[in-house]
Amino acid sequence: MALVWIPSMMRDLTDGQDCVRVGGTTVAEVIDSLESVYPGVKDRLLVRRFLPPGIMVSVDGKRALRGLEEPVSGESEVRFLPIMAGG
């Protein structure tokens, strides 16, 4: 099962846990697995079934260029990162 690092803004949904293990072979399946265990996660991560421009996902330390279709292995680390802009 993949290790998913939970952003601080979502830890209220995971009882304060900063990382959890869930199944899935793509980022989309990982999100579905998260949602089944921690209801509300999907609503915070997706907008109309898509990752919004303000959230980036990485798998095994690399930006997931295929987005929700990015492959995930049982040993993968998945991170959802808010994109910060400044000026």
N, C-alpha and C positions, 0 to 999 in steps of 0.2 A: 504494500500500500504506500502511496506517495505521502511524503511529509509536506504539509502545507503550513507556511508561516502566515499567521493572521495579523493584519495591520492593527495597530492600537485602536483605531476608530471602530473596529468591528469586534473587539474582544468582549464587549458586553453580550454578544450573541453566543460566545463560546465559553461562558463562565470564567472569563479572564485568561483562558489558555492562549499562549502566544504561538503554539504550533500544535497541529493535530494530524493524525494519519487517516486518510480516506482512500477508497479505491477509485479507479477510473483510468482509461487509456488515452484520454484527451483532456484538455483543460475544461471543456464543456462538461464532460462526465465527472471530473473532479468537483466542479461547482454543483452539479446535481447531487453528488454524494454529500457534499457539505450541507446542502439545503435539507437533505433528508435527516441529518443528525442535528443540525443547527438552523431551524427555520428562521428565515429573514435574511440569510446570507446572500441569496440570489438577488433579492431586491436591492441590496446595497452595492452589489458588484455589476449588475447588468441594467441596461436601459433598453427596453424593447428587444430583449434577447441578444444584445450586443454589448461588448465592453465599451464604455464611454471613452472619449478622448482623454479624460483625466486619470485613467487607470491603465497602468502597464502591467503585464504579467511576464514573469520570467520562469523558465524551467531549467533547472540545473545551472543556474548562473548566467544564462543567456536569454536575451529578449526573445519572447515567443512571437516570431514574425507571422506565424499562421494564426495567431489569436486563439480563439476558442477551439480550433481544430489542431492546435499544436499537440504532438504526441507526448504522452507521459508514461513513464515506466513505473514499475512497482518500487523502484529505488530512487525515483526522482524527488527533487525538492522544488516546490512551487511557491512562488511569492507574488502577491498582488501589491503593487506599489502605486501610491498616488503620485501623479506627476505634478511637480511644483513649478510654477512660473514666477519669474521675478522681473523687476525692472528698475 
